[in-house]
Amino acid sequence: MEHQTFPTAGKSYTREGKIMIRVEFNNGVREVEEGTRVIELLEKKERKNFVVCRVGAQVKELNYRLSAKNDGMQIELLGLNNAEAGRAYRASLSYIVAMAFYRIYPEIPIRFSYNISRSISCQALTKNFNMSRAVAAITAEVGRIIEEDLPIERVTVTLEEATKIYQKFHLDDKIEILKYRPENTVHLYKCGEYYNYLYSYMVPSTGCIRNYTITPYSPGIIIQYPRHDLEAAIPDFEEEATYCRTLQRSYDRAIKTGIQTVCDINRKIDEGKTLEFVQMCEAQHSRQLAELGDIIEKHLDEVRLIAIAGPSSSGKTTFCTRLRIELLSRGIDPVTISLDDYYFEKDTICKLQGKPRELLDLEHIACLDIDQFNKDLYDLINGEEVTLPRFNFKLDRREAGKTIRLGENVPVIIEGIHALNEKLTHSIPKHRKFKIYIAPHTQMSIDNHTPLSITNTRLIRRIVRDMKFRNCPAASTIDMWQSVRNGEFRWIYPHQETADYVFDSSLGYELCVLKKQAMEALSKIEASDPQYLVANRLIKTLKYFRLIDNDAIIPCNSLIREFIGGSCFNV
């Protein structure tokens, strides 16, 4: 939403010694005293129907106090069908769970992390802590805190005061991150006698959290909350064994290498171990590629199709090239087929979708000539000579491409949004396919209560790449991001559990490298711009990372080169 002003809302003025301002609210203009909280514009019975609000172009908490600078602005209330409201609700629920733990087990540190079925996992970090016995007590205490409807107040303290507060609540991990904070003050949230900060806006009071589930899930608990993209419903919990193993593998790797938090990363750089750190992260990619090579080589007499898919900015292009090189080193020379060459012409797609060109969903699987693709695959795998198509995007039509015949034990590689979808390759038996899902799956965090968002990491990658290679400003990338995410949820995530191997494309050092270019791009977004909220959130994450500004130490075949440039594969 753009910043708006209204003819009836003039400059603020003084009346009886009080500064008065006018704002547009609920389709009318309200005249209020400066310092009025947004929540006070609502009837008491309505206050728990909303989570946060939008004042002009910026999202604010409902406890936000209006000032003269807000004169003439529109105020929009945001409920759980809004993404930003959903983030605040999730953070507030996590805050309450942490508060419940502190009340019952004050000396037991806990860690939140993203988990399967779009939930939050909570684990105790003290060895031999009996979580089984604690679940009922924690669940009951969370219920009591919500029933008490305690105010959650935002306070500003100095770094020294924050350190003392964190010491009192045994939040040592939060103390360590303070030294990387460029500001001299810290925002905290106070609820009764409890203090914490989860890098997010919060609801006005604990009673605003009314819908959630807490479920035992070894070795901790699973916390579920309403999803904005599901009309504020809590999704059914789905057991995702493949994804769960991937997250556990990433978490175990972080523990083994001692890289679990931003502070761990920064410490490597401060100690002059940047090159060692970069090479260690790259070695993890090489190790996965070697592992993949072993599996494919072992089953080469059976596997004839290697299908690769993953969400945006996962590093698929570099990964496919490096996988092919890994296979070449084993005497395996795969053939790559581009799914783009099997697109229908736009006029055909218009007829299939019943839409004009400007409204076409070009990510829909029906945009691909599945029948022809399967025929070509079937013939190739059965030893026939096939003339592949080549799509001419300038002329919007398919043309004849190269003619090929596969040699013995030569697999075909396909990569694309639908590569794991069985509808795309229905003519090939499942046991003859090897499916690879690629995405960053970092299990690192800012502190124990604030996991790093995998989605934000991908967005930062894309912002840097779009700016560098597509002359696309950060604001444009942010604008299209939700559409990209919608496509991922529709076409990619439903098939990730069918993967035979999940490649974790995260690099522990990458935000240190992306920081400079990303901050430059994001800083161009003004506070009055509709993209400011997302930009500000990304900046707040990036600012804690030490900068790696030595391009020479990044290998030329690194996956991160796909985003920052300098890849040897583009020479």
PEBELCOR-V119138 format. One line per field, one symbol per residue. ss: DSSP state (2 for helix, 1 for strand, 0 for the rest). phi: phi as a letter, one per 20 degrees, with the letter a starting at -180 (. if undefined). A space follows every 50 residues. Layout:
BEGIN
ss = ???
phi = ???
END
This chain:
BEGIN
ss = 00000000000011100111111110011111100012222002222220 01111001111000100222000111110000222222222222222222 22220000011111122211111100000022222222222222222200 10111111222222222200022222220000001111111001110000 00001222000111111001111110122200100000002222222222 22222220001222222222000222222222222222222222222200 00001111100000022222222222220000001111222210022222 22200022200000222102222222222220000111111100001111 11110000000111100000000000000222111111100000111001 10022222222222222220000222222222222222222022222200 11110000022222222222220000000002222222222200000000 222000000022220002220
phi = .efcccgedeffbdclndedcdceblmbdddcfgnfegfffdfgfefeec dcbddmedecffefefcgfegneeddeddfedffffffffffffgfffff fffecfdefccebfcfllcdecceeefmfefgfegffffffgfffffflf fddecdcfgfffffffffeldffffffffdefeeccecddcmeecabdlb fcffbfffeccacccfbgeccdddbfdfedlmeefffdfdffffffffff ffffffemcdcgfffffgffemdffgfgffffffffffffffgfffffdf fdfdcddcbafgmenfffgffffffgfgfdmddfdddefgfdfffffffg ffemcfgfdfefeffffeeffffffffgfffeneecefeceeffelbecf dfdccfffldeddccrgdgeffffcfedggfedcdcdcafcgdebfbfdc ffffffffffgfgfffffdcldfggfffgefffffgfffeddgfdffefe bdeeefcgefffefgfffffffffeefeefefgfgffffffffeefeddd ffeegfdffffgdennfffdf
END
